[in-house]
Every structure is written in structure tokens, then in C-alpha cells.
Amino acid sequence: MARLIYSMITSLDGYVSGPDGGFDWGLDDDLHTFIDDHFSTVKTYLYGRRMYETMVYWETAHLEPDQEQVGIDYARGWQAADKIVFSRTLSEVSSARTRIEREFDPIAVARWKEESPHDLTIDGPTIAAQAIRAGLVDEYQLFIGPGLVGGGRRFFPDGISVDLELLEDRRFDSGVMFLRYRAA
């Protein structure tokens, strides 16, 4: 059975975006390479609309003349993966291997995990909250940035309780800390 992984960059105070909706911590080459390697087992991305609109950049990122090799490698992996976007408002997608689902269906996601030979990620705090509440998330992977933003969109939803077991940790020269937990 495949794992469902929830992973995002967060601030030290637990926000995936600040009060203005933005997030300005960039990825250095070492961190980007780690992400590329770490997510090589992922072949399906589950997105909320906002996260998809951010990530669709990778559909054409390899064409940018100043794109570094690590970015090209990430773009190629992203393009090869299937993407499922949960949205009631999005009318069409602008990337290959992508489809829209109008509602988050925990039974369907559980079936996808069961049937998939490769891991899946769920990205975006709103859609991830539904998967967390349904008990579908197998791993939580946080890339904690070296700063506080004081508000915005939180990584974890309110009102949940999940026991976690630390599987891996790593510190990067940029000050980013990676923590990988399994749901106990």
C-alpha cells in the first residue's frame, strides 16, 4: 500500500504562508536536491486549488533560460507525476496528467492509496486538513524555515490530535530543518 504524505515548507510558528498569503523562503540547491531525491517515490500529487496554482509553475519551469539543473530535474519529475486537484471553482487545468475532482472523498483517496504502487502527497493545508481528519495521512514531513510570520495559513488544522513517531531529521545550511514523522 502506498503512503499518503503531507509535506510543506512552514515557518517556525507553523504557517505555510504569512498573513499576506505569501512566503519568501527560497530553496537553496542543497535543499532542492534533497526534496528531489526525497520525493522520487511520489507519483501522484493531491492538491487544493491554491496549491495547484502555485505548483503549476513547474509545468514550464524547465523552459526558463536561467533555470538551474536542480530546477529542471524537479520540473521533469513533477511533469511525469499525476496531479489531482480538488476544487469546486477551477474550470480547467493547465498541466498534463492532471484532473479535477469537485469534492474530497476519503473513500476514494483510501482506495488510491491501496491501489497505487507509488506514494502520494497531499499538498495544501485546507485539503490536507480533510485527509488528516479522515485518518488518511501516513507521514508528516515539515521543512521548517528559520523565521516567524505571526499568522496566515497554518500547517496543522485546529482540533486534531495525532500521535507521531520521528523517523528522520536533517538540518540544512540555510537554517531550514526537515522533520519526518509517521502517524503512530
PyMOL CGO cylinders between C-alpha atoms (Angstrom):
from pymol import cmd
from pymol.cgo import CYLINDER

trace = [
    CYLINDER, 0.00, 0.00, 0.00, 1.23, 3.49, -0.84, 0.3, 1, 1, 1, 1, 1, 1,
    CYLINDER, 1.23, 3.49, -0.84, 1.84, 6.16, 1.77, 0.3, 1, 1, 1, 1, 1, 1,
    CYLINDER, 1.84, 6.16, 1.77, -0.07, 9.45, 1.80, 0.3, 1, 1, 1, 1, 1, 1,
    CYLINDER, -0.07, 9.45, 1.80, 2.45, 12.13, 2.74, 0.3, 1, 1, 1, 1, 1, 1,
    CYLINDER, 2.45, 12.13, 2.74, 1.62, 15.66, 3.85, 0.3, 1, 1, 1, 1, 1, 1,
    CYLINDER, 1.62, 15.66, 3.85, 4.66, 17.87, 3.33, 0.3, 1, 1, 1, 1, 1, 1,
    CYLINDER, 4.66, 17.87, 3.33, 5.18, 21.61, 3.05, 0.3, 1, 1, 1, 1, 1, 1,
    CYLINDER, 5.18, 21.61, 3.05, 7.59, 24.38, 3.95, 0.3, 1, 1, 1, 1, 1, 1,
    CYLINDER, 7.59, 24.38, 3.95, 6.44, 26.07, 7.17, 0.3, 1, 1, 1, 1, 1, 1,
    CYLINDER, 6.44, 26.07, 7.17, 7.58, 28.89, 9.37, 0.3, 1, 1, 1, 1, 1, 1,
    CYLINDER, 7.58, 28.89, 9.37, 8.87, 28.05, 12.83, 0.3, 1, 1, 1, 1, 1, 1,
    CYLINDER, 8.87, 28.05, 12.83, 5.49, 29.14, 14.21, 0.3, 1, 1, 1, 1, 1, 1,
    CYLINDER, 5.49, 29.14, 14.21, 3.68, 26.65, 11.94, 0.3, 1, 1, 1, 1, 1, 1,
    CYLINDER, 3.68, 26.65, 11.94, 2.40, 28.69, 8.99, 0.3, 1, 1, 1, 1, 1, 1,
    CYLINDER, 2.40, 28.69, 8.99, 2.65, 27.64, 5.34, 0.3, 1, 1, 1, 1, 1, 1,
    CYLINDER, 2.65, 27.64, 5.34, 2.01, 31.22, 4.25, 0.3, 1, 1, 1, 1, 1, 1,
    CYLINDER, 2.01, 31.22, 4.25, 2.10, 34.53, 6.04, 0.3, 1, 1, 1, 1, 1, 1,
    CYLINDER, 2.10, 34.53, 6.04, -0.72, 36.98, 6.72, 0.3, 1, 1, 1, 1, 1, 1,
    CYLINDER, -0.72, 36.98, 6.72, -0.37, 38.44, 3.20, 0.3, 1, 1, 1, 1, 1, 1,
    CYLINDER, -0.37, 38.44, 3.20, -0.63, 34.98, 1.64, 0.3, 1, 1, 1, 1, 1, 1,
    CYLINDER, -0.63, 34.98, 1.64, 3.00, 34.90, 0.59, 0.3, 1, 1, 1, 1, 1, 1,
    CYLINDER, 3.00, 34.90, 0.59, 6.06, 33.05, 1.71, 0.3, 1, 1, 1, 1, 1, 1,
    CYLINDER, 6.06, 33.05, 1.71, 9.51, 34.23, 0.78, 0.3, 1, 1, 1, 1, 1, 1,
    CYLINDER, 9.51, 34.23, 0.78, 11.88, 31.47, 1.87, 0.3, 1, 1, 1, 1, 1, 1,
    CYLINDER, 11.88, 31.47, 1.87, 13.65, 30.22, -1.20, 0.3, 1, 1, 1, 1, 1, 1,
    CYLINDER, 13.65, 30.22, -1.20, 15.15, 26.82, -1.75, 0.3, 1, 1, 1, 1, 1, 1,
    CYLINDER, 15.15, 26.82, -1.75, 18.92, 26.59, -1.96, 0.3, 1, 1, 1, 1, 1, 1,
    CYLINDER, 18.92, 26.59, -1.96, 20.43, 23.92, -4.22, 0.3, 1, 1, 1, 1, 1, 1,
    CYLINDER, 20.43, 23.92, -4.22, 21.16, 21.53, -1.33, 0.3, 1, 1, 1, 1, 1, 1,
    CYLINDER, 21.16, 21.53, -1.33, 17.59, 21.69, -0.05, 0.3, 1, 1, 1, 1, 1, 1,
    CYLINDER, 17.59, 21.69, -0.05, 16.12, 21.47, -3.56, 0.3, 1, 1, 1, 1, 1, 1,
    CYLINDER, 16.12, 21.47, -3.56, 18.25, 18.41, -4.34, 0.3, 1, 1, 1, 1, 1, 1,
    CYLINDER, 18.25, 18.41, -4.34, 17.13, 16.80, -1.07, 0.3, 1, 1, 1, 1, 1, 1,
    CYLINDER, 17.13, 16.80, -1.07, 13.48, 17.43, -1.98, 0.3, 1, 1, 1, 1, 1, 1,
    CYLINDER, 13.48, 17.43, -1.98, 14.01, 15.97, -5.47, 0.3, 1, 1, 1, 1, 1, 1,
    CYLINDER, 14.01, 15.97, -5.47, 15.61, 12.83, -4.05, 0.3, 1, 1, 1, 1, 1, 1,
    CYLINDER, 15.61, 12.83, -4.05, 13.22, 12.51, -1.12, 0.3, 1, 1, 1, 1, 1, 1,
    CYLINDER, 13.22, 12.51, -1.12, 10.08, 12.67, -3.26, 0.3, 1, 1, 1, 1, 1, 1,
    CYLINDER, 10.08, 12.67, -3.26, 11.29, 10.40, -6.07, 0.3, 1, 1, 1, 1, 1, 1,
    CYLINDER, 11.29, 10.40, -6.07, 8.84, 7.71, -4.83, 0.3, 1, 1, 1, 1, 1, 1,
    CYLINDER, 8.84, 7.71, -4.83, 5.87, 10.07, -5.23, 0.3, 1, 1, 1, 1, 1, 1,
    CYLINDER, 5.87, 10.07, -5.23, 3.97, 9.62, -8.48, 0.3, 1, 1, 1, 1, 1, 1,
    CYLINDER, 3.97, 9.62, -8.48, 0.68, 11.33, -7.57, 0.3, 1, 1, 1, 1, 1, 1,
    CYLINDER, 0.68, 11.33, -7.57, 0.14, 14.79, -6.11, 0.3, 1, 1, 1, 1, 1, 1,
    CYLINDER, 0.14, 14.79, -6.11, -3.19, 15.69, -4.50, 0.3, 1, 1, 1, 1, 1, 1,
    CYLINDER, -3.19, 15.69, -4.50, -3.67, 19.46, -4.44, 0.3, 1, 1, 1, 1, 1, 1,
    CYLINDER, -3.67, 19.46, -4.44, -6.12, 22.04, -3.30, 0.3, 1, 1, 1, 1, 1, 1,
    CYLINDER, -6.12, 22.04, -3.30, -6.75, 24.76, -5.89, 0.3, 1, 1, 1, 1, 1, 1,
    CYLINDER, -6.75, 24.76, -5.89, -4.41, 27.37, -4.41, 0.3, 1, 1, 1, 1, 1, 1,
    CYLINDER, -4.41, 27.37, -4.41, -1.51, 24.94, -4.09, 0.3, 1, 1, 1, 1, 1, 1,
    CYLINDER, -1.51, 24.94, -4.09, -2.06, 23.67, -7.64, 0.3, 1, 1, 1, 1, 1, 1,
    CYLINDER, -2.06, 23.67, -7.64, -1.99, 27.24, -8.94, 0.3, 1, 1, 1, 1, 1, 1,
    CYLINDER, -1.99, 27.24, -8.94, 1.37, 27.70, -7.20, 0.3, 1, 1, 1, 1, 1, 1,
    CYLINDER, 1.37, 27.70, -7.20, 2.84, 24.38, -8.33, 0.3, 1, 1, 1, 1, 1, 1,
    CYLINDER, 2.84, 24.38, -8.33, 1.72, 24.57, -11.98, 0.3, 1, 1, 1, 1, 1, 1,
    CYLINDER, 1.72, 24.57, -11.98, 4.79, 26.78, -12.45, 0.3, 1, 1, 1, 1, 1, 1,
    CYLINDER, 4.79, 26.78, -12.45, 6.74, 23.51, -12.80, 0.3, 1, 1, 1, 1, 1, 1,
    CYLINDER, 6.74, 23.51, -12.80, 4.84, 22.61, -15.98, 0.3, 1, 1, 1, 1, 1, 1,
    CYLINDER, 4.84, 22.61, -15.98, 7.04, 25.03, -17.95, 0.3, 1, 1, 1, 1, 1, 1,
    CYLINDER, 7.04, 25.03, -17.95, 9.86, 25.83, -15.50, 0.3, 1, 1, 1, 1, 1, 1,
    CYLINDER, 9.86, 25.83, -15.50, 12.33, 23.72, -17.48, 0.3, 1, 1, 1, 1, 1, 1,
    CYLINDER, 12.33, 23.72, -17.48, 11.97, 26.17, -20.40, 0.3, 1, 1, 1, 1, 1, 1,
    CYLINDER, 11.97, 26.17, -20.40, 13.30, 29.18, -18.47, 0.3, 1, 1, 1, 1, 1, 1,
    CYLINDER, 13.30, 29.18, -18.47, 16.74, 30.09, -19.80, 0.3, 1, 1, 1, 1, 1, 1,
    CYLINDER, 16.74, 30.09, -19.80, 18.24, 30.68, -16.34, 0.3, 1, 1, 1, 1, 1, 1,
    CYLINDER, 18.24, 30.68, -16.34, 16.75, 27.57, -14.73, 0.3, 1, 1, 1, 1, 1, 1,
    CYLINDER, 16.75, 27.57, -14.73, 19.38, 25.59, -12.83, 0.3, 1, 1, 1, 1, 1, 1,
    CYLINDER, 19.38, 25.59, -12.83, 19.69, 21.84, -13.34, 0.3, 1, 1, 1, 1, 1, 1,
    CYLINDER, 19.69, 21.84, -13.34, 18.14, 21.08, -9.96, 0.3, 1, 1, 1, 1, 1, 1,
    CYLINDER, 18.14, 21.08, -9.96, 15.03, 23.02, -11.03, 0.3, 1, 1, 1, 1, 1, 1,
    CYLINDER, 15.03, 23.02, -11.03, 14.93, 21.24, -14.38, 0.3, 1, 1, 1, 1, 1, 1,
    CYLINDER, 14.93, 21.24, -14.38, 15.16, 17.88, -12.61, 0.3, 1, 1, 1, 1, 1, 1,
    CYLINDER, 15.16, 17.88, -12.61, 12.33, 18.80, -10.25, 0.3, 1, 1, 1, 1, 1, 1,
    CYLINDER, 12.33, 18.80, -10.25, 10.20, 20.05, -13.14, 0.3, 1, 1, 1, 1, 1, 1,
    CYLINDER, 10.20, 20.05, -13.14, 10.68, 16.79, -15.06, 0.3, 1, 1, 1, 1, 1, 1,
    CYLINDER, 10.68, 16.79, -15.06, 9.63, 14.72, -12.04, 0.3, 1, 1, 1, 1, 1, 1,
    CYLINDER, 9.63, 14.72, -12.04, 6.61, 16.94, -11.41, 0.3, 1, 1, 1, 1, 1, 1,
    CYLINDER, 6.61, 16.94, -11.41, 5.55, 16.76, -15.05, 0.3, 1, 1, 1, 1, 1, 1,
    CYLINDER, 5.55, 16.76, -15.05, 5.78, 12.95, -15.06, 0.3, 1, 1, 1, 1, 1, 1,
    CYLINDER, 5.78, 12.95, -15.06, 3.55, 12.60, -11.98, 0.3, 1, 1, 1, 1, 1, 1,
    CYLINDER, 3.55, 12.60, -11.98, -0.24, 12.50, -11.93, 0.3, 1, 1, 1, 1, 1, 1,
    CYLINDER, -0.24, 12.50, -11.93, -1.94, 15.50, -10.35, 0.3, 1, 1, 1, 1, 1, 1,
    CYLINDER, -1.94, 15.50, -10.35, -5.44, 15.55, -8.84, 0.3, 1, 1, 1, 1, 1, 1,
    CYLINDER, -5.44, 15.55, -8.84, -6.83, 18.97, -7.97, 0.3, 1, 1, 1, 1, 1, 1,
    CYLINDER, -6.83, 18.97, -7.97, -9.72, 19.24, -5.53, 0.3, 1, 1, 1, 1, 1, 1,
    CYLINDER, -9.72, 19.24, -5.53, -11.68, 22.33, -6.46, 0.3, 1, 1, 1, 1, 1, 1,
    CYLINDER, -11.68, 22.33, -6.46, -15.27, 23.44, -6.80, 0.3, 1, 1, 1, 1, 1, 1,
    CYLINDER, -15.27, 23.44, -6.80, -14.29, 26.57, -8.73, 0.3, 1, 1, 1, 1, 1, 1,
    CYLINDER, -14.29, 26.57, -8.73, -11.46, 25.62, -11.10, 0.3, 1, 1, 1, 1, 1, 1,
    CYLINDER, -11.46, 25.62, -11.10, -12.89, 25.14, -14.59, 0.3, 1, 1, 1, 1, 1, 1,
    CYLINDER, -12.89, 25.14, -14.59, -9.80, 23.72, -16.29, 0.3, 1, 1, 1, 1, 1, 1,
    CYLINDER, -9.80, 23.72, -16.29, -6.21, 22.73, -15.59, 0.3, 1, 1, 1, 1, 1, 1,
    CYLINDER, -6.21, 22.73, -15.59, -3.10, 23.97, -17.34, 0.3, 1, 1, 1, 1, 1, 1,
    CYLINDER, -3.10, 23.97, -17.34, -0.83, 20.96, -16.90, 0.3, 1, 1, 1, 1, 1, 1,
    CYLINDER, -0.83, 20.96, -16.90, -0.64, 17.49, -18.37, 0.3, 1, 1, 1, 1, 1, 1,
    CYLINDER, -0.64, 17.49, -18.37, -1.55, 14.39, -16.37, 0.3, 1, 1, 1, 1, 1, 1,
    CYLINDER, -1.55, 14.39, -16.37, -3.96, 16.46, -14.28, 0.3, 1, 1, 1, 1, 1, 1,
    CYLINDER, -3.96, 16.46, -14.28, -7.63, 16.10, -13.46, 0.3, 1, 1, 1, 1, 1, 1,
    CYLINDER, -7.63, 16.10, -13.46, -10.13, 17.95, -11.28, 0.3, 1, 1, 1, 1, 1, 1,
    CYLINDER, -10.13, 17.95, -11.28, -12.20, 16.34, -8.52, 0.3, 1, 1, 1, 1, 1, 1,
    CYLINDER, -12.20, 16.34, -8.52, -15.02, 18.53, -7.23, 0.3, 1, 1, 1, 1, 1, 1,
    CYLINDER, -15.02, 18.53, -7.23, -15.19, 17.04, -3.72, 0.3, 1, 1, 1, 1, 1, 1,
    CYLINDER, -15.19, 17.04, -3.72, -12.69, 15.44, -1.38, 0.3, 1, 1, 1, 1, 1, 1,
    CYLINDER, -12.69, 15.44, -1.38, -13.82, 11.84, -0.99, 0.3, 1, 1, 1, 1, 1, 1,
    CYLINDER, -13.82, 11.84, -0.99, -11.94, 10.00, 1.80, 0.3, 1, 1, 1, 1, 1, 1,
    CYLINDER, -11.94, 10.00, 1.80, -13.10, 6.62, 0.48, 0.3, 1, 1, 1, 1, 1, 1,
    CYLINDER, -13.10, 6.62, 0.48, -11.67, 7.35, -2.98, 0.3, 1, 1, 1, 1, 1, 1,
    CYLINDER, -11.67, 7.35, -2.98, -8.37, 8.58, -1.50, 0.3, 1, 1, 1, 1, 1, 1,
    CYLINDER, -8.37, 8.58, -1.50, -8.11, 5.43, 0.65, 0.3, 1, 1, 1, 1, 1, 1,
    CYLINDER, -8.11, 5.43, 0.65, -8.70, 3.35, -2.49, 0.3, 1, 1, 1, 1, 1, 1,
    CYLINDER, -8.70, 3.35, -2.49, -6.00, 5.29, -4.42, 0.3, 1, 1, 1, 1, 1, 1,
    CYLINDER, -6.00, 5.29, -4.42, -3.53, 4.55, -1.59, 0.3, 1, 1, 1, 1, 1, 1,
    CYLINDER, -3.53, 4.55, -1.59, -4.46, 0.89, -1.65, 0.3, 1, 1, 1, 1, 1, 1,
    CYLINDER, -4.46, 0.89, -1.65, -4.17, 0.56, -5.43, 0.3, 1, 1, 1, 1, 1, 1,
    CYLINDER, -4.17, 0.56, -5.43, -1.08, 2.68, -6.05, 0.3, 1, 1, 1, 1, 1, 1,
    CYLINDER, -1.08, 2.68, -6.05, 2.38, 1.10, -6.23, 0.3, 1, 1, 1, 1, 1, 1,
    CYLINDER, 2.38, 1.10, -6.23, 3.86, 4.57, -5.56, 0.3, 1, 1, 1, 1, 1, 1,
    CYLINDER, 3.86, 4.57, -5.56, 3.46, 7.14, -2.79, 0.3, 1, 1, 1, 1, 1, 1,
    CYLINDER, 3.46, 7.14, -2.79, 1.07, 10.08, -2.95, 0.3, 1, 1, 1, 1, 1, 1,
    CYLINDER, 1.07, 10.08, -2.95, 1.35, 13.52, -1.40, 0.3, 1, 1, 1, 1, 1, 1,
    CYLINDER, 1.35, 13.52, -1.40, -1.41, 15.83, -0.32, 0.3, 1, 1, 1, 1, 1, 1,
    CYLINDER, -1.41, 15.83, -0.32, -0.38, 19.45, -0.56, 0.3, 1, 1, 1, 1, 1, 1,
    CYLINDER, -0.38, 19.45, -0.56, -2.19, 22.49, 0.70, 0.3, 1, 1, 1, 1, 1, 1,
    CYLINDER, -2.19, 22.49, 0.70, -3.37, 22.95, 4.29, 0.3, 1, 1, 1, 1, 1, 1,
    CYLINDER, -3.37, 22.95, 4.29, -7.10, 23.09, 3.54, 0.3, 1, 1, 1, 1, 1, 1,
    CYLINDER, -7.10, 23.09, 3.54, -7.26, 19.83, 1.59, 0.3, 1, 1, 1, 1, 1, 1,
    CYLINDER, -7.26, 19.83, 1.59, -4.71, 18.18, 3.91, 0.3, 1, 1, 1, 1, 1, 1,
    CYLINDER, -4.71, 18.18, 3.91, -6.92, 19.01, 6.90, 0.3, 1, 1, 1, 1, 1, 1,
    CYLINDER, -6.92, 19.01, 6.90, -9.65, 16.84, 5.40, 0.3, 1, 1, 1, 1, 1, 1,
    CYLINDER, -9.65, 16.84, 5.40, -7.22, 13.95, 4.92, 0.3, 1, 1, 1, 1, 1, 1,
    CYLINDER, -7.22, 13.95, 4.92, -5.86, 14.36, 8.46, 0.3, 1, 1, 1, 1, 1, 1,
    CYLINDER, -5.86, 14.36, 8.46, -9.35, 14.36, 9.96, 0.3, 1, 1, 1, 1, 1, 1,
    CYLINDER, -9.35, 14.36, 9.96, -10.19, 11.23, 7.94, 0.3, 1, 1, 1, 1, 1, 1,
    CYLINDER, -10.19, 11.23, 7.94, -7.08, 9.46, 9.30, 0.3, 1, 1, 1, 1, 1, 1,
    CYLINDER, -7.08, 9.46, 9.30, -5.54, 9.06, 5.84, 0.3, 1, 1, 1, 1, 1, 1,
    CYLINDER, -5.54, 9.06, 5.84, -2.16, 10.77, 6.31, 0.3, 1, 1, 1, 1, 1, 1,
    CYLINDER, -2.16, 10.77, 6.31, 0.63, 8.27, 6.94, 0.3, 1, 1, 1, 1, 1, 1,
    CYLINDER, 0.63, 8.27, 6.94, 3.54, 10.71, 7.16, 0.3, 1, 1, 1, 1, 1, 1,
    CYLINDER, 3.54, 10.71, 7.16, 4.00, 14.35, 8.03, 0.3, 1, 1, 1, 1, 1, 1,
    CYLINDER, 4.00, 14.35, 8.03, 7.07, 15.98, 6.53, 0.3, 1, 1, 1, 1, 1, 1,
    CYLINDER, 7.07, 15.98, 6.53, 7.86, 19.52, 7.58, 0.3, 1, 1, 1, 1, 1, 1,
    CYLINDER, 7.86, 19.52, 7.58, 10.52, 21.78, 6.14, 0.3, 1, 1, 1, 1, 1, 1,
    CYLINDER, 10.52, 21.78, 6.14, 10.68, 24.38, 8.90, 0.3, 1, 1, 1, 1, 1, 1,
    CYLINDER, 10.68, 24.38, 8.90, 12.05, 27.73, 7.77, 0.3, 1, 1, 1, 1, 1, 1,
    CYLINDER, 12.05, 27.73, 7.77, 14.15, 29.93, 10.04, 0.3, 1, 1, 1, 1, 1, 1,
    CYLINDER, 14.15, 29.93, 10.04, 11.60, 32.59, 10.85, 0.3, 1, 1, 1, 1, 1, 1,
    CYLINDER, 11.60, 32.59, 10.85, 8.30, 33.55, 12.40, 0.3, 1, 1, 1, 1, 1, 1,
    CYLINDER, 8.30, 33.55, 12.40, 5.47, 35.05, 10.35, 0.3, 1, 1, 1, 1, 1, 1,
    CYLINDER, 5.47, 35.05, 10.35, 2.90, 35.61, 13.13, 0.3, 1, 1, 1, 1, 1, 1,
    CYLINDER, 2.90, 35.61, 13.13, -0.18, 34.46, 11.24, 0.3, 1, 1, 1, 1, 1, 1,
    CYLINDER, -0.18, 34.46, 11.24, -1.55, 33.18, 7.96, 0.3, 1, 1, 1, 1, 1, 1,
    CYLINDER, -1.55, 33.18, 7.96, -2.45, 29.66, 6.83, 0.3, 1, 1, 1, 1, 1, 1,
    CYLINDER, -2.45, 29.66, 6.83, -1.49, 27.03, 9.38, 0.3, 1, 1, 1, 1, 1, 1,
    CYLINDER, -1.49, 27.03, 9.38, 0.20, 23.72, 8.51, 0.3, 1, 1, 1, 1, 1, 1,
    CYLINDER, 0.20, 23.72, 8.51, -1.93, 21.77, 11.01, 0.3, 1, 1, 1, 1, 1, 1,
    CYLINDER, -1.93, 21.77, 11.01, -5.68, 22.27, 11.36, 0.3, 1, 1, 1, 1, 1, 1,
    CYLINDER, -5.68, 22.27, 11.36, -7.19, 23.14, 14.74, 0.3, 1, 1, 1, 1, 1, 1,
    CYLINDER, -7.19, 23.14, 14.74, -8.86, 20.47, 16.79, 0.3, 1, 1, 1, 1, 1, 1,
    CYLINDER, -8.86, 20.47, 16.79, -6.81, 17.42, 15.81, 0.3, 1, 1, 1, 1, 1, 1,
    CYLINDER, -6.81, 17.42, 15.81, -4.72, 15.06, 17.88, 0.3, 1, 1, 1, 1, 1, 1,
    CYLINDER, -4.72, 15.06, 17.88, -2.31, 12.61, 16.22, 0.3, 1, 1, 1, 1, 1, 1,
    CYLINDER, -2.31, 12.61, 16.22, 0.49, 10.70, 17.92, 0.3, 1, 1, 1, 1, 1, 1,
    CYLINDER, 0.49, 10.70, 17.92, 3.66, 10.86, 15.86, 0.3, 1, 1, 1, 1, 1, 1,
    CYLINDER, 3.66, 10.86, 15.86, 6.89, 8.91, 15.69, 0.3, 1, 1, 1, 1, 1, 1,
    CYLINDER, 6.89, 8.91, 15.69, 10.01, 10.76, 14.50, 0.3, 1, 1, 1, 1, 1, 1,
    CYLINDER, 10.01, 10.76, 14.50, 11.59, 8.91, 11.56, 0.3, 1, 1, 1, 1, 1, 1,
    CYLINDER, 11.59, 8.91, 11.56, 14.13, 11.40, 10.26, 0.3, 1, 1, 1, 1, 1, 1,
    CYLINDER, 14.13, 11.40, 10.26, 15.55, 14.85, 10.85, 0.3, 1, 1, 1, 1, 1, 1,
    CYLINDER, 15.55, 14.85, 10.85, 18.04, 16.97, 8.97, 0.3, 1, 1, 1, 1, 1, 1,
    CYLINDER, 18.04, 16.97, 8.97, 19.37, 20.48, 9.24, 0.3, 1, 1, 1, 1, 1, 1,
    CYLINDER, 19.37, 20.48, 9.24, 20.38, 22.48, 6.16, 0.3, 1, 1, 1, 1, 1, 1,
    CYLINDER, 20.38, 22.48, 6.16, 22.97, 25.26, 5.99, 0.3, 1, 1, 1, 1, 1, 1,
    CYLINDER, 22.97, 25.26, 5.99, 20.18, 27.71, 5.13, 0.3, 1, 1, 1, 1, 1, 1,
    CYLINDER, 20.18, 27.71, 5.13, 18.70, 27.15, 8.60, 0.3, 1, 1, 1, 1, 1, 1,
    CYLINDER, 18.70, 27.15, 8.60, 15.83, 25.01, 7.31, 0.3, 1, 1, 1, 1, 1, 1,
    CYLINDER, 15.83, 25.01, 7.31, 15.10, 21.95, 9.44, 0.3, 1, 1, 1, 1, 1, 1,
    CYLINDER, 15.10, 21.95, 9.44, 13.47, 18.84, 7.93, 0.3, 1, 1, 1, 1, 1, 1,
    CYLINDER, 13.47, 18.84, 7.93, 11.36, 16.64, 10.20, 0.3, 1, 1, 1, 1, 1, 1,
    CYLINDER, 11.36, 16.64, 10.20, 9.67, 13.43, 9.03, 0.3, 1, 1, 1, 1, 1, 1,
    CYLINDER, 9.67, 13.43, 9.03, 7.09, 11.75, 11.26, 0.3, 1, 1, 1, 1, 1, 1,
    CYLINDER, 7.09, 11.75, 11.26, 4.97, 8.65, 10.90, 0.3, 1, 1, 1, 1, 1, 1,
    CYLINDER, 4.97, 8.65, 10.90, 1.44, 8.67, 12.26, 0.3, 1, 1, 1, 1, 1, 1,
    CYLINDER, 1.44, 8.67, 12.26, 1.62, 6.26, 15.21, 0.3, 1, 1, 1, 1, 1, 1,
]
cmd.load_cgo(trace, "trace")
